[in-house]
Amino acid sequence: MSITLMGIFGSACIGVYALTTERMALVPPQVSEGKVRRIEECLKVKLIKTTIGESVLIGALTSANSNGVVLPHFAKEEEIQSIKSFFSSVNIAVLETKRTAHGNMVLANDYGAVADPRLRGKDVANISDALGVEAVTGEIAGLPYVGSLATATNKGVLAHPMIKEGEQKLLKDVLKVPVEVGTVNCGVPYVGTGLMANSHGALAGFITTGPELFMIEHALDLVE
């Protein structure tokens, strides 16, 4: 199974503190070298240690795919440069919005993006430009914070169990991958808070159960 159980800062909500794309992962500087190696080996990515606006809540504040990174307006210049120093070809967009939890508000892979419907049209357009994909607004389970309600890779999406049929179709059409449902961390439906994944593997919060791991494995097509 290409899934590793992990905690960050003693928390199973690893998706709040870190994020990954096909090419890179962002984690707080305090993450141990042992965990860094596990992340790199599992996801086959280059790892960047940084903060966002001096916060360790990287996964909640940041959205990304292989083409670009979306950051809140309070991101520091040195943090932006630390990302650019590893991947000079990656687009970096700093959004001047009152809503700053872009990791919670945007669900993206390399084929498309679905954004919180409370975002302004020009902000959705900036997200589309930064990530190099079509971006549309939508909800999951009738809720707007789509980034925390699902995890998307280039192989599949694992979403909140109460996702509606129309919402599921939208995700499938925009992200261009199958959409399945499940939970993490012993029944938590906010999948994005406890899961980091790409097409190579996944890291799940350490209290994620066997049946949940099975659903993650199949939804994200990680069966070896």
Backbone bond lengths (Angstrom), bond angles and torsions (degrees), N, CA, C in turn:
res aa  C-N    CA-C-N  psi(-1)  N-CA   C-N-CA  omega(-1)  CA-C   N-CA-C  phi
1 M - - - 1.466 - - 1.525 109.48 -
2 S 1.332 117.04 131.12 1.459 121.81 -178.03 1.518 111.31 -89.62
3 I 1.338 116.27 41.67 1.461 120.96 179.90 1.518 108.56 -127.42
4 T 1.327 115.96 132.35 1.451 122.53 179.02 1.516 109.04 -116.04
5 L 1.323 116.98 135.02 1.462 121.44 174.87 1.524 109.22 -86.54
6 M 1.335 116.12 139.46 1.459 119.22 -174.94 1.516 110.93 -157.41
7 G 1.316 115.62 158.22 1.455 122.61 169.91 1.513 109.51 -126.79
8 I 1.313 116.67 155.40 1.458 122.04 173.39 1.521 107.47 -128.17
9 F 1.325 116.52 127.17 1.469 122.15 -174.98 1.521 111.02 56.88
10 G 1.330 116.97 32.46 1.455 121.72 179.65 1.509 114.27 75.98
11 S 1.339 116.63 4.94 1.460 121.35 -177.87 1.525 110.74 -106.28
12 A 1.349 115.84 143.56 1.461 120.82 175.26 1.532 111.66 -82.06
13 C 1.326 117.52 -5.27 1.475 121.70 -179.76 1.529 109.89 -85.23
14 I 1.315 116.34 62.17 1.459 120.66 -172.90 1.521 112.44 -66.53
15 G 1.331 117.09 -28.08 1.457 120.37 -179.64 1.518 113.39 -70.31
16 V 1.313 117.42 -13.81 1.467 121.51 175.98 1.527 109.95 -77.86
17 Y 1.339 116.21 -32.27 1.457 121.37 -173.39 1.529 114.79 -98.65
18 A 1.315 118.20 -17.14 1.469 119.94 -173.59 1.519 109.87 -147.78
19 L 1.334 115.10 161.35 1.468 119.41 175.43 1.512 109.44 -144.90
20 T 1.327 115.32 162.68 1.456 120.00 177.69 1.520 110.48 -140.71
21 T 1.325 114.77 153.64 1.456 123.29 168.73 1.527 106.36 -122.38
22 E 1.302 116.88 -168.52 1.464 120.14 175.93 1.524 111.60 -68.18
23 R 1.329 116.47 -24.68 1.461 120.76 -170.47 1.518 114.26 -109.67
24 M 1.333 117.16 -30.74 1.454 118.99 -173.12 1.518 110.88 -145.88
25 A 1.339 114.40 161.74 1.460 121.32 172.16 1.520 107.68 -130.40
26 L 1.323 116.15 142.58 1.458 122.31 175.92 1.525 108.37 -111.64
27 V 1.336 116.05 127.45 1.467 120.63 178.92 1.528 108.91 -137.84
28 P 1.322 118.01 157.86 1.466 120.86 177.82 1.531 111.28 -64.34
29 P 1.329 117.17 153.07 1.467 121.31 -179.09 1.526 114.01 -60.10
30 Q 1.342 116.82 -25.61 1.469 120.44 -175.24 1.533 113.29 -77.95
31 V 1.325 118.46 -8.15 1.464 120.58 -179.50 1.529 109.16 -66.17
32 S 1.337 116.12 133.07 1.463 121.23 -174.11 1.523 111.71 -67.04
33 E 1.324 115.74 157.44 1.468 120.95 179.28 1.525 111.42 -64.26
34 G 1.320 116.15 -31.30 1.456 119.17 177.17 1.522 111.50 -63.27
35 K 1.318 116.49 -43.57 1.467 119.96 178.17 1.525 110.91 -70.44
36 V 1.319 116.60 -34.77 1.467 120.14 176.48 1.521 109.89 -57.39
37 R 1.328 116.30 -46.79 1.473 120.10 -179.41 1.525 111.17 -64.36
38 R 1.328 117.07 -39.07 1.474 120.07 178.72 1.520 110.98 -63.84
39 I 1.331 116.53 -42.19 1.464 120.57 178.59 1.522 110.26 -63.06
40 E 1.321 116.52 -47.69 1.471 120.56 -178.67 1.524 111.56 -62.02
41 E 1.328 117.07 -40.87 1.461 120.91 -178.65 1.524 111.56 -70.46
42 C 1.327 116.54 -40.57 1.467 120.23 -177.40 1.521 111.75 -70.63
43 L 1.325 116.54 -44.49 1.458 121.05 -172.92 1.527 113.23 -97.75
44 K 1.354 115.94 -10.75 1.475 121.35 -179.44 1.526 111.25 56.22
45 V 1.328 114.61 53.29 1.457 121.57 -177.39 1.524 110.48 -128.13
46 K 1.321 115.51 165.68 1.451 122.09 169.47 1.517 106.91 -91.69
47 L 1.322 117.12 131.43 1.453 120.73 -172.39 1.526 111.12 -103.21
48 I 1.319 115.28 135.45 1.453 122.61 178.72 1.524 108.51 -117.06
49 K 1.329 116.87 125.67 1.459 121.35 174.81 1.518 108.67 -93.17
50 T 1.313 116.52 124.04 1.454 120.89 -179.38 1.519 109.77 -160.81
51 T 1.300 116.02 172.99 1.461 122.42 166.51 1.527 106.72 -116.47
52 I 1.316 117.29 171.46 1.460 122.50 173.94 1.520 107.23 -126.21
53 G 1.330 116.18 112.93 1.456 119.23 -173.82 1.512 111.68 60.01
54 E 1.338 116.06 33.62 1.469 124.22 -177.86 1.528 112.48 64.87
55 S 1.334 116.67 15.14 1.468 121.61 177.95 1.528 109.72 -104.24
56 V 1.332 115.79 148.19 1.467 120.69 176.37 1.526 111.46 -88.20
57 L 1.323 118.46 0.01 1.476 121.88 -177.09 1.527 110.32 -84.09
58 I 1.309 116.69 56.81 1.462 122.74 -172.46 1.520 111.66 -63.00
59 G 1.313 117.00 -44.87 1.461 120.53 -177.21 1.508 112.98 -65.29
60 A 1.322 117.21 -33.17 1.461 120.99 179.72 1.523 111.96 -77.12
61 L 1.330 117.53 -31.25 1.456 121.86 -172.45 1.524 114.38 -94.17
62 T 1.331 117.15 -15.21 1.464 121.40 -168.30 1.517 111.73 -127.28
63 S 1.324 115.66 138.42 1.462 121.35 172.14 1.524 108.13 -119.85
64 A 1.336 116.67 147.33 1.463 118.73 -176.88 1.521 111.50 -160.37
65 N 1.330 114.62 157.69 1.460 122.04 164.12 1.518 106.89 -140.60
66 S 1.328 118.44 -166.20 1.458 120.05 -176.09 1.525 112.98 -67.18
67 N 1.329 116.61 -19.73 1.463 120.63 -176.14 1.515 114.31 -92.42
68 G 1.333 117.11 -29.50 1.452 118.30 -173.04 1.512 114.63 -163.26
69 V 1.327 113.98 173.33 1.461 123.00 -179.63 1.525 108.17 -132.98
70 V 1.332 116.15 134.59 1.468 122.23 177.41 1.516 108.13 -109.72
71 L 1.342 116.25 122.85 1.458 122.35 -175.36 1.525 111.37 -120.49
72 P 1.332 117.55 155.00 1.471 120.80 175.66 1.529 110.60 -74.83
73 H 1.329 116.00 163.60 1.462 121.00 -173.70 1.522 114.00 -65.13
74 F 1.333 117.27 -19.06 1.464 118.89 -178.68 1.529 113.68 -93.09
75 A 1.327 117.39 8.92 1.469 120.21 174.72 1.525 109.53 -60.73
76 K 1.319 116.75 137.99 1.460 122.24 -177.97 1.525 110.55 -81.87
77 E 1.333 115.53 150.20 1.462 120.18 -179.90 1.528 111.40 -59.59
78 E 1.326 117.25 -38.89 1.472 119.57 -179.90 1.528 111.61 -66.64
79 E 1.332 117.36 -30.27 1.465 120.85 176.51 1.527 110.40 -70.01
80 I 1.324 115.57 -42.02 1.466 120.13 177.15 1.523 110.05 -61.56
81 Q 1.328 116.29 -43.55 1.467 120.21 -178.93 1.528 111.85 -67.07
82 S 1.330 117.19 -31.57 1.472 119.51 179.75 1.521 110.61 -65.96
83 I 1.339 116.63 -34.27 1.464 120.36 176.33 1.518 110.08 -72.82
84 K 1.333 116.51 -44.75 1.466 120.75 -179.26 1.528 111.67 -63.43
85 S 1.326 116.87 -31.58 1.466 119.31 -178.02 1.525 112.21 -66.05
86 F 1.346 116.24 -26.93 1.459 120.60 177.20 1.525 111.51 -88.02
87 F 1.327 115.98 -38.57 1.465 120.71 -175.72 1.525 109.70 -134.85
88 S 1.317 115.89 83.98 1.464 120.67 -176.44 1.521 112.43 -65.61
89 S 1.351 116.64 -21.98 1.462 119.83 -177.01 1.526 113.01 -86.04
90 V 1.323 117.93 -5.99 1.463 121.72 -177.51 1.529 110.39 -80.27
91 N 1.336 116.37 131.99 1.466 120.96 174.39 1.522 109.55 -72.32
92 I 1.320 116.68 136.47 1.459 120.31 176.03 1.520 108.50 -124.01
93 A 1.329 115.56 120.53 1.458 121.25 179.41 1.522 109.39 -114.11
94 V 1.311 116.61 127.40 1.461 122.43 174.86 1.517 107.30 -104.44
95 L 1.329 116.92 112.53 1.457 121.43 -174.56 1.531 111.59 -90.10
96 E 1.329 115.37 128.69 1.464 121.24 178.29 1.533 108.86 -88.88
97 T 1.315 115.75 72.11 1.462 121.13 -178.05 1.525 110.57 -123.20
98 K 1.328 115.71 154.05 1.459 119.70 175.74 1.520 110.68 -70.94
99 R 1.326 115.46 -33.90 1.466 120.19 177.14 1.524 107.55 -84.71
100 T 1.311 117.51 119.16 1.464 120.50 -170.04 1.526 114.78 -115.58
101 A 1.324 117.92 -5.61 1.466 120.43 -178.68 1.531 109.60 -84.45
102 H 1.325 116.15 68.82 1.465 120.53 -173.04 1.530 112.79 -64.74
103 G 1.315 117.43 -27.51 1.457 119.75 175.73 1.513 112.07 -65.45
104 N 1.332 116.38 -32.84 1.461 121.24 177.11 1.523 112.00 -79.93
105 M 1.339 116.82 -24.06 1.458 121.15 -171.19 1.529 114.48 -99.06
106 V 1.317 117.83 -11.58 1.469 120.21 -176.49 1.530 110.06 -129.98
107 L 1.324 116.08 130.04 1.459 123.25 174.42 1.520 106.97 -112.98
108 A 1.329 117.74 118.37 1.463 119.60 -172.76 1.521 112.29 -142.18
109 N 1.323 114.79 151.26 1.467 122.22 163.81 1.519 106.43 -133.18
110 D 1.335 117.58 -162.71 1.465 119.69 -177.11 1.519 113.13 -81.35
111 Y 1.341 116.82 1.55 1.462 120.53 -177.36 1.529 113.91 -112.47
112 G 1.331 117.29 -19.08 1.454 119.77 -177.31 1.522 111.50 -176.76
113 A 1.332 115.25 176.73 1.461 120.40 178.74 1.523 109.79 -147.91
114 V 1.320 115.93 142.21 1.455 123.03 174.55 1.527 106.89 -118.72
115 A 1.333 116.60 128.91 1.461 121.43 -173.24 1.519 111.95 -119.15
116 D 1.301 114.75 156.23 1.460 124.18 175.24 1.534 109.53 -53.39
117 P 1.333 118.74 125.09 1.467 121.05 -177.95 1.525 113.98 -66.17
118 R 1.314 118.15 -10.88 1.462 120.51 177.73 1.527 112.15 -80.03
119 L 1.328 117.66 -11.35 1.458 120.99 176.78 1.525 110.54 -72.30
120 R 1.314 116.66 147.71 1.456 121.83 178.24 1.530 110.29 -71.66
121 G 1.332 115.06 155.97 1.458 120.17 -179.10 1.510 113.15 -56.34
122 K 1.328 117.20 -40.65 1.471 119.21 -178.61 1.526 111.46 -68.95
123 D 1.330 117.16 -29.12 1.464 120.06 177.48 1.525 110.58 -71.91
124 V 1.323 116.81 -39.43 1.464 120.59 176.02 1.530 109.56 -63.58
125 A 1.338 117.20 -38.51 1.462 121.18 177.66 1.527 110.83 -64.90
126 N 1.328 117.27 -39.06 1.469 120.78 177.79 1.525 111.29 -66.26
127 I 1.333 116.39 -37.63 1.460 120.35 176.27 1.528 109.88 -63.38
128 S 1.328 116.54 -44.18 1.462 121.56 177.93 1.524 111.07 -58.58
129 D 1.336 116.54 -45.13 1.465 120.75 -179.63 1.525 111.12 -64.28
130 A 1.328 116.70 -44.61 1.466 120.77 -176.95 1.526 112.13 -65.50
131 L 1.328 115.69 -41.67 1.467 120.01 -176.19 1.528 112.19 -88.30
132 G 1.332 116.90 -10.01 1.469 120.98 176.45 1.508 113.82 68.64
133 V 1.336 116.83 29.90 1.467 121.47 -178.42 1.524 109.38 -140.86
134 E 1.322 115.95 166.04 1.454 120.17 171.53 1.527 109.54 -65.26
135 A 1.319 117.17 133.63 1.462 121.33 176.06 1.521 109.29 -123.76
136 V 1.321 116.16 130.14 1.464 121.64 177.52 1.518 108.00 -130.28
137 T 1.329 116.24 164.13 1.455 119.61 177.27 1.521 110.07 -93.95
138 G 1.314 116.08 151.42 1.458 120.67 179.58 1.515 111.15 -172.99
139 E 1.317 115.26 172.11 1.462 121.66 179.18 1.522 110.25 -125.14
140 I 1.319 114.88 165.82 1.466 122.16 173.10 1.519 106.93 -132.06
141 A 1.318 116.61 126.06 1.467 122.08 -177.04 1.525 111.23 58.22
142 G 1.353 116.54 31.07 1.445 120.91 -179.92 1.514 114.51 73.84
143 L 1.337 117.22 11.48 1.460 122.70 -177.12 1.529 110.05 -114.93
144 P 1.338 117.85 147.98 1.462 120.10 -172.30 1.521 116.27 -86.01
145 Y 1.341 118.78 -21.72 1.466 120.75 -172.87 1.533 110.03 -85.54
146 V 1.331 113.08 72.92 1.464 120.73 -171.00 1.529 113.82 -63.41
147 G 1.329 117.45 -30.26 1.462 119.57 -178.12 1.513 113.72 -65.78
148 S 1.333 116.67 -29.60 1.463 119.71 179.41 1.521 112.12 -89.10
149 L 1.335 116.32 -12.41 1.467 121.18 -175.40 1.523 113.41 -95.99
150 A 1.335 116.98 -1.93 1.464 120.42 -178.54 1.525 109.82 -160.29
151 T 1.313 115.21 164.28 1.464 122.44 171.10 1.521 107.48 -128.08
152 A 1.334 115.87 130.30 1.467 121.23 -178.01 1.514 111.07 -119.16
153 T 1.332 115.97 138.21 1.464 122.08 171.52 1.523 107.78 -128.17
154 N 1.321 115.91 -176.14 1.468 119.85 177.77 1.523 112.24 -78.38
155 K 1.342 116.56 2.23 1.462 120.88 178.63 1.521 113.32 -115.25
156 G 1.322 117.32 -23.64 1.456 118.60 -176.63 1.511 112.80 -179.69
157 V 1.334 115.09 173.84 1.460 122.71 177.61 1.525 108.96 -127.74
158 L 1.317 116.51 135.18 1.466 122.19 169.89 1.518 106.45 -110.40
159 A 1.338 117.30 121.38 1.458 121.72 -172.32 1.524 112.20 -126.07
160 H 1.316 114.63 165.15 1.467 124.98 175.77 1.541 109.54 -47.74
161 P 1.331 117.78 134.73 1.476 120.74 -176.70 1.526 114.67 -60.30
162 M 1.335 118.34 -21.47 1.459 121.27 -177.56 1.531 112.81 -95.43
163 I 1.318 117.27 17.38 1.460 120.66 177.78 1.532 109.58 -58.78
164 K 1.322 116.26 139.40 1.462 121.29 -179.15 1.528 110.55 -85.93
165 E 1.314 115.70 158.56 1.465 120.56 -175.97 1.533 111.82 -57.67
166 G 1.325 116.83 -44.76 1.460 120.07 179.87 1.514 112.69 -65.44
167 E 1.329 116.28 -37.64 1.467 121.15 177.55 1.523 110.96 -65.35
168 Q 1.333 114.86 -41.67 1.465 120.05 179.25 1.526 110.82 -62.68
169 K 1.319 116.54 -40.58 1.465 120.84 178.55 1.523 110.71 -65.01
170 L 1.333 117.19 -40.85 1.462 120.85 178.72 1.526 110.85 -60.51
171 L 1.328 116.39 -47.24 1.466 120.08 179.48 1.522 110.81 -60.03
172 K 1.316 115.81 -44.20 1.467 120.50 -179.55 1.522 111.07 -62.89
173 D 1.332 116.78 -42.58 1.460 120.91 -178.32 1.525 112.16 -68.64
174 V 1.327 117.07 -41.21 1.462 121.17 -175.11 1.533 111.83 -80.72
175 L 1.326 116.40 -43.76 1.468 120.32 -176.80 1.529 112.23 -87.22
176 K 1.333 116.30 -13.39 1.469 123.31 172.03 1.528 113.24 61.68
177 V 1.339 115.69 36.35 1.468 122.24 176.10 1.527 108.19 -143.40
178 P 1.343 118.50 161.48 1.466 121.15 176.70 1.524 111.63 -63.27
179 V 1.323 116.25 150.75 1.469 122.23 -179.98 1.523 109.08 -122.32
180 E 1.336 116.58 120.72 1.454 122.60 176.93 1.528 108.93 -119.85
181 V 1.329 116.04 171.71 1.465 119.70 -178.88 1.521 110.75 -118.19
182 G 1.335 114.73 156.21 1.452 120.14 178.75 1.510 110.86 178.23
183 T 1.314 115.86 -174.56 1.459 122.87 178.89 1.521 109.52 -135.48
184 V 1.323 115.74 172.27 1.465 122.14 175.94 1.520 108.59 -133.88
185 N 1.318 115.23 168.51 1.470 120.96 171.72 1.522 113.80 49.66
186 C 1.335 114.79 49.12 1.457 121.69 173.89 1.524 112.75 65.07
187 G 1.357 115.51 47.63 1.448 120.42 171.60 1.514 117.20 105.71
188 V 1.322 118.38 5.40 1.464 120.88 179.52 1.535 109.38 -76.73
189 P 1.342 118.68 122.18 1.463 120.63 -177.88 1.520 113.58 -82.60
190 Y 1.335 117.28 -11.00 1.470 121.53 176.84 1.525 108.11 -81.00
191 V 1.324 114.38 77.08 1.460 122.20 -169.21 1.524 112.31 -55.91
192 G 1.340 116.21 -41.68 1.458 119.59 -175.62 1.509 114.39 -63.62
193 T 1.319 117.89 -20.39 1.465 120.55 -179.01 1.524 112.66 -76.43
194 G 1.321 116.89 -20.03 1.463 119.06 -174.70 1.504 114.97 -125.88
195 L 1.343 117.06 18.64 1.460 119.96 -174.78 1.523 110.90 -146.34
196 M 1.332 115.89 131.72 1.468 123.30 169.76 1.517 106.46 -119.98
197 A 1.329 117.64 130.73 1.462 118.06 -176.30 1.519 111.51 -154.62
198 N 1.332 114.94 153.02 1.457 122.74 167.57 1.525 107.27 -141.70
199 S 1.319 117.82 -167.28 1.464 119.14 -175.36 1.528 112.78 -73.67
200 H 1.333 117.13 -9.17 1.473 120.80 -178.75 1.520 113.29 -93.89
201 G 1.328 116.75 -29.29 1.457 118.98 -175.54 1.516 111.33 -179.09
202 A 1.325 115.56 -172.68 1.465 120.56 -178.98 1.517 110.23 -148.64
203 L 1.316 115.05 149.35 1.456 123.50 171.58 1.514 106.87 -118.22
204 A 1.321 116.65 126.18 1.460 121.67 -178.75 1.521 109.62 -119.88
205 G 1.341 116.31 152.62 1.452 120.81 176.47 1.515 111.33 -54.59
206 F 1.315 116.63 145.87 1.472 121.43 -168.83 1.526 114.91 -67.65
207 I 1.354 118.23 -10.05 1.466 118.29 176.47 1.533 111.46 -102.17
208 T 1.323 116.74 11.70 1.462 120.67 175.64 1.524 109.52 -65.33
209 T 1.315 116.88 135.25 1.467 121.32 -173.25 1.530 112.06 -87.56
210 G 1.318 115.01 167.83 1.459 120.72 178.11 1.518 113.63 -57.45
211 P 1.344 118.56 -49.67 1.466 119.34 176.98 1.529 113.07 -59.65
212 E 1.328 116.86 -36.39 1.461 119.96 177.43 1.534 110.87 -66.39
213 L 1.318 116.36 -40.50 1.469 120.15 177.63 1.526 110.64 -61.99
214 F 1.318 115.92 -38.20 1.462 120.53 177.95 1.531 110.32 -61.20
215 M 1.323 117.35 -44.29 1.462 120.94 179.67 1.519 111.74 -66.61
216 I 1.339 116.59 -40.16 1.466 120.18 177.03 1.522 110.45 -61.06
217 E 1.318 115.15 -46.61 1.460 121.15 -178.19 1.527 111.65 -58.05
218 H 1.321 116.37 -43.21 1.461 119.72 -177.31 1.530 112.41 -80.13
219 A 1.317 117.81 -38.64 1.460 120.51 179.92 1.526 111.27 -63.77
220 L 1.328 116.21 -37.97 1.462 120.34 -177.18 1.519 112.91 -99.15
221 D 1.341 115.32 10.52 1.470 122.07 175.12 1.530 111.65 53.93
222 L 1.327 114.49 53.04 1.463 120.82 179.71 1.514 112.59 -105.76
223 V 1.320 116.77 14.15 1.456 120.68 179.84 1.518 109.50 -69.05
224 E 1.324 116.09 125.65 1.468 120.23 -177.15 1.514 110.74 -88.06
